[in-house]
Amino acid sequence: MLKTTLTRMLKIDYPILQAPMAGGPATPALAAAVSNAGGLGSLGAGYLTPEQIRSAIREVRERTDRPFGVNLFVPEQPQEDAEAIARMNAYLDRYREELGIAQLSEIPQAAENFEEQVKVLLEQGVPIVSFTFGIPSQAIIHALRQRGTTIIGTATTVQEAELLEAAGVDAIVAQGSEAGGHRGTFTSGASDALIGTMALVPQATDHVKLPVIASGGIMDGRGLVAALALGASAVQMGTAFLASPESGAHAAYKHKILVSREDATQVTTAYSGKAARGIRTEFMRDMQDYPGTIPAYPLQNAMTRDIRQAAAKANKPEYMSLWAGQGLRLAGEAAAADVVRRTMEQAERLLGRMAGTLPG
Ligand SMILES: Cc1cc2nc3c(=O)[nH]c(=O)nc-3n(C[C@H](O)[C@H](O)[C@H](O)COP(=O)(O)O)c2cc1C
């Protein structure tokens, strides 16, 4: 039944984690559906206020009594270049004008207070907490451990996996370059850390003792079997769940997921100031010609928020961020529980067939 170190550690039936997907897709309904189906559902809480996190956790608990995860972004302190920010803000006015929204009277708050977010996870006794964009402080790791929480970190290189292990996390997501959404990279230039899942996972498992969770481009049972063969203890799948009915992704975004091909995505900093993989849009193409420096995350993210929200309201996907991985042609609109069930059935069938055909 494909029991692994990680299924035992997380107390789940199957080695399938639904990727935490901040910004709307990873709803409490999606997380609960995946957990109820025997995988691990996760909330992407990076952009949520403490109160929103509290109520999302409550909603997951109303829908499932199985383990689930909550994910946060480890904060960064970007260099604030006032001139670059003002220049970008003025440049973005062309999109605001087109969408019929007001210019920004001031630059909005860039990010939620990380310490306050963590406090809610401690207060709520969330069973599994994962992080991306860096390593949380020792104080936070210690506090979570005291509360009995299992801690998962995100690495895009072997070195990042080693640093996370040394910091005391319990398991590591190895995020390959195929992955949709933001790169978790925190030690090198994001373009230097575009290591494919096939290359990253076996190198990571060779260099750390902790269980590794393969992530990026895994869409079905074939991907799961491949990941296990590479040494992973589980997979984390995002794009595979994006167009499911439980996903909170916008209808136009779901449509794009279902009709796009494997070559439709690109890694861009245009929306948020941080490298992320998404379906190519007019906004991404336009911003390639931007004559200045794109302000770093989370500043650029805060400055494009009004544009992305207005575009969603106006049903204009070309100005929305359509995060997605390279496995696009394998995405469907099945219910989340069916994605888990089919992935497991296919993996078990494949393993049986391989065992039957292998010599000796
Ligand atoms: C829409 C979207 C949002 C994401 N948001 C987060 C997030 O909030 N936190 C996180 O750790 N990873 C996030 N990711 C990355 C996933 O954890 C995972 O690495 C990725 O989905 C795996 O690649 P796949 O989409 O090809 O399955 C996101 C991915 C997508 C597609």
The ligand as a MOL file (V3000), in Angstrom:
LIG
                    3D

  0  0  0     0  0            999 V3000
M  V30 BEGIN CTAB
M  V30 COUNTS 31 33 0 0 0
M  V30 BEGIN ATOM
M  V30 1 C -1.0130 28.2530 -7.8870 0
M  V30 2 C 0.1800 27.8110 -7.0790 0
M  V30 3 C 0.4280 28.4170 -5.8590 0
M  V30 4 C 1.4960 27.9760 -5.0750 0
M  V30 5 N 1.6660 28.5270 -3.8320 0
M  V30 6 C 2.5820 27.9870 -2.9880 0
M  V30 7 C 2.6500 28.3890 -1.6240 0
M  V30 8 O 1.8660 29.2260 -1.1600 0
M  V30 9 N 3.5850 27.8100 -0.8330 0
M  V30 10 C 4.4400 26.8370 -1.3010 0
M  V30 11 O 5.2630 26.3370 -0.5370 0
M  V30 12 N 4.3940 26.4510 -2.5860 0
M  V30 13 C 3.4940 26.9890 -3.4240 0
M  V30 14 N 3.4250 26.5500 -4.7260 0
M  V30 15 C 4.4020 25.5400 -5.2060 0
M  V30 16 C 3.9660 24.1460 -4.8300 0
M  V30 17 O 4.2110 23.9000 -3.4700 0
M  V30 18 C 4.6810 23.0420 -5.6230 0
M  V30 19 O 6.0770 23.1980 -5.5130 0
M  V30 20 C 4.2950 22.9990 -7.0730 0
M  V30 21 O 2.9230 23.1610 -7.2470 0
M  V30 22 C 4.7230 21.6700 -7.6730 0
M  V30 23 O 4.6760 21.6720 -9.0500 0
M  V30 24 P 3.3850 21.2400 -9.9060 0
M  V30 25 O 2.4970 22.4550 -9.8780 0
M  V30 26 O 3.9680 20.9380 -11.2270 0
M  V30 27 O 2.7480 20.0740 -9.2090 0
M  V30 28 C 2.3620 26.9660 -5.5430 0
M  V30 29 C 2.1120 26.3770 -6.7900 0
M  V30 30 C 1.0340 26.7800 -7.5610 0
M  V30 31 C 0.7820 26.0890 -8.8760 0
M  V30 END ATOM
M  V30 BEGIN BOND
M  V30 1 1 1 2
M  V30 2 1 2 3
M  V30 3 2 2 30
M  V30 4 2 3 4
M  V30 5 1 4 5
M  V30 6 1 4 28
M  V30 7 2 5 6
M  V30 8 1 6 7
M  V30 9 1 6 13
M  V30 10 2 7 8
M  V30 11 1 7 9
M  V30 12 1 9 10
M  V30 13 2 10 11
M  V30 14 1 10 12
M  V30 15 2 12 13
M  V30 16 1 13 14
M  V30 17 1 14 15
M  V30 18 1 14 28
M  V30 19 1 15 16
M  V30 20 1 16 17
M  V30 21 1 16 18
M  V30 22 1 18 19
M  V30 23 1 18 20
M  V30 24 1 20 21
M  V30 25 1 20 22
M  V30 26 1 22 23
M  V30 27 1 23 24
M  V30 28 2 24 25
M  V30 29 1 24 26
M  V30 30 1 24 27
M  V30 31 2 28 29
M  V30 32 1 29 30
M  V30 33 1 30 31
M  V30 END BOND
M  V30 END CTAB
M  END
